[in-house]
Amino acid sequence: MAFLGGTLDVAIGILIALVLLRYSGHLDERLKKATGLLAGGALFYVIDFAWNTGTFATKISAMAATWLTFVWELVAFILIIVGALWAVVALATRGK
């Protein structure tokens, strides 16, 4: 059972991970852009959650609402994947 909702759970999890990364001392200048992409992806998930819970989405056609939901989730997914891969490379090459 989901705590709040599928995409909102993912967004909150990513934002908590970013806060823990900051307070663990691993967030440095090399990770700023990567964490920005991760935070942007999480915010697109928040937009998706707000879009689906709002009444505006139900007032337009179902096809348009479905496509906008797909767009929000696709942009969020791309930002999170690129940010995560960027962060992994930055952390892996940190000691060099």
VOBA-1610 file (N, C-alpha, C; in pm, whole numbers, padded with zeros to 5 digits, always signed):
BEGIN
Met+00084-00118+00000Met+00000+00000+00000Met+00088+00124+00000Ala+00058+00215-00085Ala+00137+00336-00098Ala+00106+00433+00016Phe+00206+00507+00054Phe+00190+00602+00164Phe+00102+00719+00121Leu+00138+00788+00016Leu+00060+00902-00031Leu+00008+00881-00172Gly+00086+00827-00256Gly+00052+00808-00397Gly+00178+00770-00469Gly+00168+00696-00577Gly+00284+00641-00645Gly+00392+00741-00677Thr+00359+00843-00754Thr+00463+00937-00795Thr+00506+01028-00681Leu+00418+01058-00590Leu+00455+01144-00478Leu+00550+01069-00384Asp+00531+00939-00367Asp+00624+00860-00286Asp+00764+00864-00345Val+00774+00851-00476Val+00904+00855-00542Val+00967+00993-00524Ala+00890+01098-00542Ala+00942+01235-00528Ala+00992+01260-00386Ile+00916+01219-00287Ile+00957+01239-00148Ile+01082+01157-00118Gly+01089+01035-00169Gly+01207+00952-00150Gly+01332+01014-00209Ile+01320+01070-00329Ile+01435+01134-00394Ile+01477+01258-00315Leu+01381+01338-00272Leu+01415+01458-00197Leu+01477+01425-00062Ile+01431+01319+00003Ile+01493+01276+00129Ile+01635+01227+00103Ala+01656+01155-00007Ala+01790+01108-00041Ala+01884+01226-00066Leu+01834+01332-00129Leu+01917+01450-00153Leu+01953+01520-00022Val+01858+01526+00070Val+01887+01587+00201Val+01991+01504+00276Leu+01976+01372+00273Leu+02074+01285+00340Leu+02212+01296+00274Leu+02215+01311+00143Leu+02342+01329+00072Leu+02409+01457+00116Arg+02330+01561+00132Arg+02387+01690+00175Arg+02444+01680+00316Tyr+02371+01619+00408Tyr+02416+01614+00548Tyr+02517+01504+00575Ser+02538+01415+00478Ser+02641+01313+00497Ser+02779+01365+00461Gly+02784+01480+00396Gly+02912+01539+00360Gly+02961+01500+00222His+02882+01427+00146His+02923+01384+00012His+02885+01482-00098Leu+02811+01584-00065Leu+02768+01680-00166Leu+02874+01788-00181Asp+02941+01786-00295Asp+03041+01888-00323Asp+03009+01952-00458Glu+03099+02033-00506Glu+03074+02108-00631Glu+03056+02016-00751Arg+03119+01901-00752Arg+03107+01810-00865Arg+02968+01748-00874Leu+02894+01747-00765Leu+02761+01685-00763Leu+02647+01786-00772Lys+02677+01914-00777Lys+02571+02017-00777Lys+02477+02003-00897Lys+02531+01987-01017Lys+02446+01975-01136Lys+02367+01846-01134Ala+02430+01737-01091Ala+02361+01608-01085Ala+02245+01613-00986Thr+02268+01672-00869Thr+02161+01680-00770Thr+02052+01778-00815Gly+02091+01878-00893Gly+01990+01968-00951Gly+01898+01894-01047Leu+01955+01805-01127Leu+01872+01725-01218Leu+01781+01630-01140Leu+01834+01569-01035Leu+01753+01480-00952Leu+01638+01557-00886Ala+01668+01674-00833Ala+01563+01756-00771Ala+01460+01801-00873Gly+01506+01836-00994Gly+01413+01873-01100Gly+01320+01758-01138Gly+01375+01637-01146Gly+01293+01520-01174Gly+01190+01496-01064Ala+01233+01512-00939Ala+01139+01495-00828Ala+01028+01600-00835Leu+01062+01722-00873Leu+00959+01825-00883Leu+00862+01798-00998Phe+00910+01737-01105Phe+00817+01698-01212Phe+00721+01590-01164Tyr+00769+01502-01076Tyr+00677+01405-01016Tyr+00573+01474-00927Val+00615+01578-00856Val+00520+01656-00776Val+00418+01723-00867Ile+00463+01778-00980Ile+00371+01838-01077Ile+00272+01733-01127Asp+00322+01614-01157Asp+00235+01506-01203Asp+00131+01470-01097Phe+00174+01462-00972Phe+00080+01430-00864Phe-00025+01540-00849Ala+00019+01666-00855Ala-00076+01777-00844Ala-00172+01779-00963Trp-00121+01747-01080Trp-00204+01745-01200Trp-00314+01639-01187Asn-00278+01523-01135Asn-00375+01414-01125Asn-00474+01431-01011Thr-00438+01508-00910Thr-00532+01527-00799Thr-00617+01651-00816Gly-00577+01740-00904Gly-00654+01862-00926Gly-00777+01836-01011Thr-00869+01929-01009Thr-00992+01914-01086Thr-00977+01962-01229Phe-00869+02036-01258Phe-00850+02086-01393Phe-00831+01972-01493Ala-00759+01868-01451Ala-00733+01755-01540Ala-00861+01684-01579Thr-00959+01686-01493Thr-01085+01618-01525Thr-01175+01704-01615Lys-01147+01833-01622Lys-01230+01921-01704Lys-01189+01924-01850Ile-01066+01884-01880Ile-01026+01875-02020Ile-01048+01732-02067Ser-01021+01706-02188Ser-01048+01572-02241Ser-00958+01469-02173Ala-01007+01349-02166Ala-00931+01242-02100Ala-00803+01211-02176Met-00808+01223-02308Met-00688+01195-02388Met-00579+01297-02359Ala-00613+01425-02351Ala-00513+01528-02321Ala-00458+01511-02180Ala-00543+01478-02085Ala-00498+01458-01948Ala-00402+01340-01940Thr-00431+01235-02014Thr-00344+01118-02015Thr-00208+01151-02076Trp-00208+01225-02186Trp-00083+01261-02251Trp+00000+01356-02165Leu-00063+01451-02098Leu+00012+01541-02011Leu+00073+01466-01893Thr-00001+01372-01839Thr+00054+01288-01733Thr+00175+01211-01783Phe+00165+01157-01904Phe+00277+01085-01964Phe+00397+01177-01982Val+00375+01300-02027Val+00485+01395-02048Val+00553+01429-01916Trp+00475+01458-01811Trp+00535+01491-01681Trp+00622+01376-01632Glu+00568+01254-01641Glu+00642+01138-01591Glu+00764+01108-01677Leu+00755+01128-01807Leu+00869+01103-01894Leu+00982+01202-01867Val+00948+01329-01853Val+01051+01431-01823Val+01115+01401-01687Ala+01033+01365-01588Ala+01087+01332-01455Ala+01181+01213-01464Phe+01140+01109-01537Phe+01222+00989-01549Phe+01356+01020-01615Ile+01353+01097-01722Ile+01476+01131-01793Ile+01569+01213-01704Leu+01515+01313-01635Leu+01598+01394-01546Leu+01659+01311-01433Ile+01581+01220-01377Ile+01631+01138-01267Ile+01738+01040-01315Ile+01717+00978-01430Ile+01818+00884-01482Ile+01948+00957-01515Val+01939+01069-01585Val+02060+01145-01621Val+02130+01195-01495Gly+02053+01249-01399Gly+02113+01297-01275Gly+02178+01187-01193Ala+02113+01072-01187Ala+02169+00960-01110Ala+02298+00908-01174Leu+02297+00893-01306Leu+02418+00847-01374Leu+02532+00948-01361Trp+02498+01076-01371Trp+02598+01181-01355Trp+02657+01176-01213Ala+02572+01157-01113Ala+02619+01151-00975Ala+02707+01029-00951Val+02671+00917-01010Val+02752+00795-00994Val+02891+00816-01054Val+02897+00874-01172Val+03027+00899-01235Val+03107+00999-01151Ala+03042+01102-01102Ala+03113+01203-01021Ala+03165+01141-00890Leu+03086+01055-00830Leu+03132+00991-00705Leu+03240+00887-00732Ala+03229+00817-00843Ala+03327+00713-00874Ala+03464+00772-00910Thr+03464+00888-00972Thr+03591+00951-01012Thr+03635+01057-00912Arg+03578+01057-00796Arg+03607+01159-00696Arg+03751+01155-00647Gly+03805+01037-00627Gly+03939+01025-00572Gly+04050+01052-00672Lys+04018+01059-00799Lys+04122+01076-00901Lys+04162+01219-00920
//
